[in-house]
Amino acid sequence: MSWSGDEIVLVDIDWLKPHEQVKPKKVEELKKMTIRWKGYTKPILVDSVTGSVLDGHHRYNVGLELNLKRLPALLVDYLQDENISVTVWPNTELVEISKQDVIAKSLSDEVYPPKTSKHILTKDVPPIFVTLAELSLSGNE
């Protein structure tokens, strides 16, 4: 089972709120691939209520580095959606993490270290292709 491609929307990058840091080397590698592909092939997973980035922090940071105006996102009602659960990655400082912890961190001035939260999805995220040219335009253009 998967979410439908119709559920992917372009959101203003300034609305998004990360809850984790990223690994700079991974951002650089992903940026090179994104430029080579001339677009995004996977949406970021975002809470529809708060704009919290749940999955896709490296893709979000690539968007920032490329000065994109929008990013493709799969919007979900994170706190209510039973198709999404969260746990911690091995070797993190936390023993457990909740959805409320993720939202609170994204709304604060601090973020977790890279690879702290691990989201588990019971539905597949559909593949996409959105060009960098399209993502460079604001929603008004």
Backbone as JSON Lines, residues from 0, in Angstrom:
{"i":0,"aa":"M","n":[0.85,-1.17,0.0],"ca":[0.0,0.0,0.0],"c":[0.9,1.24,0.0]}
{"i":1,"aa":"S","n":[0.46,2.28,-0.7],"ca":[1.25,3.5,-0.73],"c":[0.35,4.73,-0.77]}
{"i":2,"aa":"W","n":[0.96,5.85,-0.42],"ca":[0.25,7.12,-0.59],"c":[0.16,7.37,-2.08]}
{"i":3,"aa":"S","n":[-0.77,8.18,-2.5],"ca":[-0.9,8.45,-3.93],"c":[-0.06,9.66,-4.31]}
{"i":4,"aa":"G","n":[0.35,9.7,-5.55],"ca":[1.11,10.83,-6.05],"c":[0.33,12.13,-5.97]}
{"i":5,"aa":"D","n":[-1.01,12.02,-5.92],"ca":[-1.86,13.21,-5.8],"c":[-1.69,13.9,-4.45]}
{"i":6,"aa":"E","n":[-1.13,13.19,-3.49],"ca":[-0.95,13.75,-2.15],"c":[0.35,14.55,-2.03]}
{"i":7,"aa":"I","n":[1.14,14.58,-3.09],"ca":[2.39,15.34,-3.1],"c":[2.07,16.77,-3.53]}
{"i":8,"aa":"V","n":[2.51,17.73,-2.73],"ca":[2.28,19.14,-3.05],"c":[3.6,19.89,-2.96]}
{"i":9,"aa":"L","n":[3.65,21.05,-3.6],"ca":[4.83,21.9,-3.49],"c":[4.59,22.89,-2.37]}
{"i":10,"aa":"V","n":[5.48,22.91,-1.38],"ca":[5.33,23.8,-0.23],"c":[6.45,24.82,-0.2]}
{"i":11,"aa":"D","n":[6.15,25.97,0.36],"ca":[7.13,27.04,0.52],"c":[8.23,26.56,1.46]}
{"i":12,"aa":"I","n":[9.46,26.63,1.02],"ca":[10.58,26.13,1.82],"c":[10.71,26.88,3.15]}
{"i":13,"aa":"D","n":[10.27,28.14,3.18],"ca":[10.35,28.92,4.41],"c":[9.36,28.45,5.48]}
{"i":14,"aa":"W","n":[8.35,27.69,5.09],"ca":[7.36,27.17,6.04],"c":[7.9,25.95,6.8]}
{"i":15,"aa":"L","n":[8.87,25.26,6.22],"ca":[9.37,24.01,6.78],"c":[10.24,24.23,8.01]}
{"i":16,"aa":"K","n":[10.11,23.3,8.97],"ca":[10.85,23.39,10.24],"c":[11.55,22.06,10.52]}
{"i":17,"aa":"P","n":[12.86,22.02,10.43],"ca":[13.58,20.77,10.71],"c":[13.6,20.46,12.21]}
{"i":18,"aa":"H","n":[13.78,19.19,12.53],"ca":[13.96,18.8,13.93],"c":[15.29,18.1,14.17]}
{"i":19,"aa":"E","n":[16.07,17.91,13.08],"ca":[17.38,17.24,13.19],"c":[18.43,17.97,12.37]}
{"i":20,"aa":"Q","n":[19.66,17.86,12.83],"ca":[20.79,18.34,12.04],"c":[21.05,17.34,10.91]}
{"i":21,"aa":"V","n":[21.93,17.7,10.02],"ca":[22.27,16.82,8.9],"c":[23.77,16.57,8.87]}
{"i":22,"aa":"K","n":[24.16,15.61,8.05],"ca":[25.57,15.32,7.82],"c":[25.98,16.09,6.56]}
{"i":23,"aa":"P","n":[26.86,17.1,6.71],"ca":[27.23,17.95,5.56],"c":[27.71,17.18,4.33]}
{"i":24,"aa":"K","n":[28.46,16.12,4.54],"ca":[28.97,15.34,3.41],"c":[27.82,14.71,2.63]}
{"i":25,"aa":"K","n":[26.81,14.23,3.34],"ca":[25.65,13.63,2.67],"c":[24.85,14.69,1.91]}
{"i":26,"aa":"V","n":[24.74,15.89,2.47],"ca":[24.04,16.98,1.77],"c":[24.78,17.29,0.47]}
{"i":27,"aa":"E","n":[26.1,17.37,0.52],"ca":[26.89,17.69,-0.67],"c":[26.72,16.62,-1.74]}
{"i":28,"aa":"E","n":[26.76,15.35,-1.34],"ca":[26.58,14.25,-2.3],"c":[25.18,14.3,-2.93]}
{"i":29,"aa":"L","n":[24.18,14.52,-2.1],"ca":[22.8,14.58,-2.59],"c":[22.58,15.8,-3.48]}
{"i":30,"aa":"K","n":[23.24,16.9,-3.15],"ca":[23.13,18.1,-3.98],"c":[23.69,17.84,-5.39]}
{"i":31,"aa":"K","n":[24.82,17.16,-5.47],"ca":[25.41,16.84,-6.77],"c":[24.47,15.96,-7.58]}
{"i":32,"aa":"M","n":[23.86,14.96,-6.94],"ca":[22.92,14.07,-7.64],"c":[21.68,14.84,-8.08]}
{"i":33,"aa":"T","n":[21.18,15.72,-7.22],"ca":[19.99,16.49,-7.54],"c":[20.24,17.41,-8.74]}
{"i":34,"aa":"I","n":[21.41,18.02,-8.78],"ca":[21.77,18.87,-9.91],"c":[21.9,18.03,-11.18]}
{"i":35,"aa":"R","n":[22.52,16.86,-11.07],"ca":[22.68,15.98,-12.23],"c":[21.32,15.53,-12.76]}
{"i":36,"aa":"W","n":[20.4,15.21,-11.86],"ca":[19.06,14.77,-12.25],"c":[18.18,15.94,-12.68]}
{"i":37,"aa":"K","n":[18.59,17.16,-12.28],"ca":[17.82,18.38,-12.57],"c":[16.45,18.37,-11.89]}
{"i":38,"aa":"G","n":[16.37,17.7,-10.72],"ca":[15.1,17.68,-10.01],"c":[15.11,16.77,-8.79]}
{"i":39,"aa":"Y","n":[13.98,16.75,-8.13],"ca":[13.78,15.9,-6.95],"c":[13.01,14.65,-7.37]}
{"i":40,"aa":"T","n":[13.45,13.5,-6.85],"ca":[12.8,12.23,-7.19],"c":[12.06,11.63,-5.99]}
{"i":41,"aa":"K","n":[12.15,12.29,-4.85],"ca":[11.47,11.81,-3.65],"c":[11.01,13.02,-2.85]}
{"i":42,"aa":"P","n":[9.74,13.02,-2.4],"ca":[9.27,14.15,-1.59],"c":[9.79,14.05,-0.16]}
{"i":43,"aa":"I","n":[9.73,15.16,0.55],"ca":[10.01,15.12,1.98],"c":[8.68,14.85,2.69]}
{"i":44,"aa":"L","n":[8.76,14.26,3.86],"ca":[7.57,13.96,4.66],"c":[7.4,15.08,5.67]}
{"i":45,"aa":"V","n":[6.22,15.72,5.67],"ca":[6.01,16.93,6.46],"c":[4.69,16.86,7.22]}
{"i":46,"aa":"D","n":[4.7,17.32,8.47],"ca":[3.47,17.44,9.24],"c":[2.65,18.59,8.65]}
{"i":47,"aa":"S","n":[1.41,18.31,8.27],"ca":[0.58,19.32,7.62],"c":[0.14,20.44,8.55]}
{"i":48,"aa":"V","n":[0.18,20.21,9.85],"ca":[-0.26,21.21,10.81],"c":[0.84,22.22,11.12]}
{"i":49,"aa":"T","n":[2.07,21.72,11.36],"ca":[3.16,22.59,11.84],"c":[4.24,22.89,10.81]}
{"i":50,"aa":"G","n":[4.31,22.11,9.73],"ca":[5.41,22.27,8.78],"c":[6.69,21.57,9.22]}
{"i":51,"aa":"S","n":[6.58,20.72,10.24],"ca":[7.76,19.99,10.73],"c":[8.22,18.98,9.7]}
{"i":52,"aa":"V","n":[9.52,19.01,9.39],"ca":[10.1,18.02,8.48],"c":[10.28,16.73,9.29]}
{"i":53,"aa":"L","n":[9.64,15.68,8.84],"ca":[9.71,14.4,9.55],"c":[10.79,13.51,8.93]}
{"i":54,"aa":"D","n":[10.83,13.48,7.62],"ca":[11.83,12.7,6.9],"c":[12.23,13.51,5.67]}
{"i":55,"aa":"G","n":[13.54,13.61,5.43],"ca":[14.01,14.36,4.27],"c":[14.83,15.58,4.64]}
{"i":56,"aa":"H","n":[15.47,15.56,5.8],"ca":[16.27,16.72,6.23],"c":[17.41,17.03,5.26]}
{"i":57,"aa":"H","n":[18.02,16.0,4.69],"ca":[19.11,16.25,3.74],"c":[18.57,16.87,2.45]}
{"i":58,"aa":"R","n":[17.4,16.39,1.98],"ca":[16.77,16.98,0.8],"c":[16.35,18.42,1.07]}
{"i":59,"aa":"Y","n":[15.87,18.68,2.28],"ca":[15.51,20.05,2.69],"c":[16.74,20.96,2.63]}
{"i":60,"aa":"N","n":[17.88,20.49,3.15],"ca":[19.09,21.3,3.15],"c":[19.66,21.5,1.75]}
{"i":61,"aa":"V","n":[19.49,20.51,0.88],"ca":[19.86,20.7,-0.53],"c":[19.04,21.84,-1.11]}
{"i":62,"aa":"G","n":[17.76,21.84,-0.83],"ca":[16.89,22.92,-1.3],"c":[17.34,24.29,-0.83]}
{"i":63,"aa":"L","n":[17.76,24.37,0.44],"ca":[18.28,25.63,0.96],"c":[19.54,26.05,0.22]}
{"i":64,"aa":"E","n":[20.45,25.1,0.03],"ca":[21.72,25.41,-0.64],"c":[21.52,25.82,-2.1]}
{"i":65,"aa":"L","n":[20.48,25.28,-2.74],"ca":[20.21,25.62,-4.14],"c":[19.27,26.83,-4.26]}
{"i":66,"aa":"N","n":[18.95,27.44,-3.11],"ca":[18.06,28.62,-3.07],"c":[16.7,28.35,-3.72]}
{"i":67,"aa":"L","n":[16.18,27.14,-3.51],"ca":[14.86,26.82,-4.05],"c":[13.79,27.52,-3.23]}
{"i":68,"aa":"K","n":[12.69,27.84,-3.87],"ca":[11.57,28.51,-3.19],"c":[10.6,27.5,-2.59]}
{"i":69,"aa":"R","n":[10.48,26.34,-3.27],"ca":[9.53,25.32,-2.84],"c":[10.17,23.94,-2.89]}
{"i":70,"aa":"L","n":[9.55,23.0,-2.16],"ca":[10.0,21.61,-2.19],"c":[8.77,20.7,-2.3]}
{"i":71,"aa":"P","n":[8.94,19.54,-2.96],"ca":[7.84,18.59,-3.02],"c":[7.69,17.91,-1.67]}
{"i":72,"aa":"A","n":[6.46,17.87,-1.17],"ca":[6.22,17.31,0.16],"c":[5.0,16.41,0.16]}
{"i":73,"aa":"L","n":[5.09,15.37,0.95],"ca":[3.95,14.54,1.28],"c":[3.47,15.04,2.64]}
{"i":74,"aa":"L","n":[2.32,15.7,2.65],"ca":[1.78,16.26,3.89],"c":[0.94,15.23,4.61]}
{"i":75,"aa":"V","n":[1.21,15.06,5.92],"ca":[0.47,14.1,6.74],"c":[0.06,14.76,8.04]}
{"i":76,"aa":"D","n":[-1.02,14.27,8.61],"ca":[-1.41,14.7,9.95],"c":[-0.65,13.8,10.92]}
{"i":77,"aa":"Y","n":[0.57,14.19,11.2],"ca":[1.56,13.36,11.89],"c":[1.05,12.78,13.21]}
{"i":78,"aa":"L","n":[0.49,13.61,14.07],"ca":[0.08,13.13,15.39],"c":[-1.09,12.14,15.3]}
{"i":79,"aa":"Q","n":[-1.88,12.22,14.25],"ca":[-3.05,11.35,14.1],"c":[-2.83,10.16,13.16]}
{"i":80,"aa":"D","n":[-1.84,10.25,12.29],"ca":[-1.66,9.22,11.25],"c":[-1.03,7.96,11.84]}
{"i":81,"aa":"E","n":[-1.79,6.88,11.82],"ca":[-1.31,5.61,12.38],"c":[-0.39,4.87,11.41]}
{"i":82,"aa":"N","n":[-0.21,5.39,10.2],"ca":[0.72,4.79,9.24],"c":[2.17,5.21,9.5]}
{"i":83,"aa":"I","n":[2.36,6.11,10.47],"ca":[3.7,6.63,10.78],"c":[3.97,6.45,12.27]}
{"i":84,"aa":"S","n":[5.11,5.83,12.57],"ca":[5.55,5.74,13.96],"c":[6.99,6.22,14.02]}
{"i":85,"aa":"V","n":[7.47,6.48,15.22],"ca":[8.83,7.0,15.37],"c":[9.55,6.26,16.49]}
{"i":86,"aa":"T","n":[10.8,6.02,16.27],"ca":[11.69,5.43,17.27],"c":[13.04,6.11,17.12]}
{"i":87,"aa":"V","n":[14.02,5.7,17.91],"ca":[15.36,6.29,17.79],"c":[16.27,5.34,17.03]}
{"i":88,"aa":"W","n":[17.24,5.93,16.33],"ca":[18.27,5.14,15.67],"c":[19.19,4.56,16.74]}
{"i":89,"aa":"P","n":[19.84,3.44,16.47],"ca":[20.83,2.91,17.42],"c":[21.96,3.92,17.63]}
{"i":90,"aa":"N","n":[22.57,3.87,18.77],"ca":[23.73,4.71,19.11],"c":[23.4,6.2,19.2]}
{"i":91,"aa":"T","n":[22.16,6.54,19.52],"ca":[21.83,7.93,19.78],"c":[21.81,8.15,21.29]}
{"i":92,"aa":"E","n":[21.78,9.4,21.68],"ca":[21.77,9.73,23.11],"c":[20.42,9.43,23.75]}
{"i":93,"aa":"L","n":[19.36,9.38,22.96],"ca":[18.02,9.14,23.5],"c":[17.7,7.66,23.57]}
{"i":94,"aa":"V","n":[16.9,7.29,24.55],"ca":[16.42,5.92,24.68],"c":[15.12,5.75,23.91]}
{"i":95,"aa":"E","n":[14.3,6.79,23.91],"ca":[13.05,6.76,23.17],"c":[12.7,8.17,22.73]}
{"i":96,"aa":"I","n":[11.77,8.25,21.79],"ca":[11.31,9.53,21.27],"c":[9.85,9.38,20.89]}
{"i":97,"aa":"S","n":[9.07,10.43,21.06],"ca":[7.66,10.39,20.69],"c":[7.39,11.37,19.55]}
{"i":98,"aa":"K","n":[6.23,11.24,18.94],"ca":[5.83,12.19,17.9],"c":[5.76,13.6,18.49]}
{"i":99,"aa":"Q","n":[5.28,13.72,19.72],"ca":[5.19,15.03,20.37],"c":[6.58,15.63,20.56]}
{"i":100,"aa":"D","n":[7.59,14.78,20.88],"ca":[8.97,15.25,21.02],"c":[9.49,15.82,19.7]}
{"i":101,"aa":"V","n":[9.19,15.15,18.6],"ca":[9.64,15.59,17.28],"c":[9.04,16.96,16.95]}
{"i":102,"aa":"I","n":[7.72,17.1,17.16],"ca":[7.05,18.37,16.87],"c":[7.62,19.47,17.76]}
{"i":103,"aa":"A","n":[7.76,19.2,19.05],"ca":[8.27,20.21,19.99],"c":[9.67,20.66,19.58]}
{"i":104,"aa":"K","n":[10.51,19.74,19.18],"ca":[11.89,20.09,18.78],"c":[11.88,20.95,17.52]}
{"i":105,"aa":"S","n":[11.01,20.62,16.57],"ca":[10.97,21.41,15.33],"c":[10.46,22.82,15.58]}
{"i":106,"aa":"L","n":[9.67,23.0,16.61],"ca":[9.13,24.33,16.93],"c":[10.03,25.11,17.88]}
{"i":107,"aa":"S","n":[11.11,24.48,18.33],"ca":[12.04,25.14,19.26],"c":[13.22,25.74,18.49]}
{"i":108,"aa":"D","n":[14.13,26.33,19.21],"ca":[15.33,26.9,18.59],"c":[16.47,25.89,18.49]}
{"i":109,"aa":"E","n":[16.27,24.67,18.96],"ca":[17.3,23.63,18.91],"c":[16.82,22.47,18.05]}
{"i":110,"aa":"V","n":[17.75,21.7,17.54],"ca":[17.41,20.48,16.82],"c":[18.23,19.32,17.36]}
{"i":111,"aa":"Y","n":[17.75,18.11,17.12],"ca":[18.48,16.91,17.52],"c":[19.72,16.74,16.65]}
{"i":112,"aa":"P","n":[20.67,15.93,17.11],"ca":[21.8,15.56,16.24],"c":[21.3,14.74,15.04]}
{"i":113,"aa":"P","n":[22.14,14.6,14.0],"ca":[21.73,13.81,12.84],"c":[21.35,12.38,13.24]}
{"i":114,"aa":"K","n":[20.42,11.83,12.51],"ca":[20.0,10.44,12.69],"c":[19.62,10.12,14.14]}
{"i":115,"aa":"T","n":[18.76,10.97,14.71],"ca":[18.2,10.69,16.04],"c":[16.88,9.97,15.89]}
{"i":116,"aa":"S","n":[15.94,10.57,15.15],"ca":[14.62,9.95,14.98],"c":[14.6,9.07,13.74]}
{"i":117,"aa":"K","n":[13.91,7.96,13.86],"ca":[13.74,7.04,12.73],"c":[12.24,6.83,12.55]}
{"i":118,"aa":"H","n":[11.72,7.34,11.44],"ca":[10.29,7.18,11.16],"c":[10.06,5.89,10.4]}
{"i":119,"aa":"I","n":[9.05,5.17,10.84],"ca":[8.67,3.9,10.22],"c":[7.31,4.11,9.58]}
{"i":120,"aa":"L","n":[7.25,3.83,8.28],"ca":[6.03,4.06,7.51],"c":[5.43,2.73,7.08]}
{"i":121,"aa":"T","n":[4.12,2.58,7.25],"ca":[3.47,1.35,6.8],"c":[2.99,1.48,5.36]}
{"i":122,"aa":"K","n":[3.09,2.68,4.79],"ca":[2.74,2.93,3.39],"c":[4.0,3.42,2.68]}
{"i":123,"aa":"D","n":[4.1,3.11,1.39],"ca":[5.24,3.56,0.6],"c":[5.02,4.99,0.12]}
{"i":124,"aa":"V","n":[6.14,5.73,0.06],"ca":[6.12,7.08,-0.5],"c":[6.27,6.95,-2.01]}
{"i":125,"aa":"P","n":[5.37,7.55,-2.79],"ca":[5.44,7.38,-4.25],"c":[6.64,8.11,-4.85]}
{"i":126,"aa":"P","n":[7.22,7.54,-5.91],"ca":[8.29,8.25,-6.61],"c":[7.72,9.45,-7.36]}
{"i":127,"aa":"I","n":[8.55,10.47,-7.51],"ca":[8.11,11.69,-8.19],"c":[9.24,12.18,-9.1]}
{"i":128,"aa":"F","n":[8.96,13.17,-9.88],"ca":[10.01,13.96,-10.52],"c":[9.49,15.38,-10.65]}
{"i":129,"aa":"V","n":[10.13,16.28,-9.92],"ca":[9.81,17.7,-9.98],"c":[11.1,18.43,-10.33]}
{"i":130,"aa":"T","n":[11.07,19.22,-11.39],"ca":[12.29,19.86,-11.87],"c":[12.77,20.98,-10.94]}
{"i":131,"aa":"L","n":[14.06,21.21,-10.96],"ca":[14.63,22.32,-10.19],"c":[14.07,23.64,-10.69]}
{"i":132,"aa":"A","n":[13.81,23.74,-11.97],"ca":[13.23,24.99,-12.51],"c":[11.87,25.25,-11.88]}
{"i":133,"aa":"E","n":[11.05,24.22,-11.74],"ca":[9.73,24.39,-11.12],"c":[9.86,24.76,-9.64]}
{"i":134,"aa":"L","n":[10.84,24.19,-8.95],"ca":[11.02,24.45,-7.53],"c":[11.66,25.8,-7.27]}
{"i":135,"aa":"S","n":[12.23,26.4,-8.29],"ca":[12.85,27.72,-8.16],"c":[11.83,28.84,-8.18]}
{"i":136,"aa":"L","n":[10.62,28.53,-8.65],"ca":[9.57,29.53,-8.74],"c":[8.78,29.59,-7.45]}
{"i":137,"aa":"S","n":[8.38,30.78,-7.06],"ca":[7.49,30.89,-5.9],"c":[6.11,30.45,-6.36]}
{"i":138,"aa":"G","n":[5.23,30.2,-5.43],"ca":[3.87,29.77,-5.76],"c":[3.09,30.81,-6.56]}
{"i":139,"aa":"N","n":[3.57,32.05,-6.58],"ca":[2.87,33.13,-7.29],"c":[3.33,33.3,-8.73]}
{"i":140,"aa":"E","n":[4.39,32.61,-9.12],"ca":[4.95,32.81,-10.46],"c":[4.36,31.85,-11.46]}
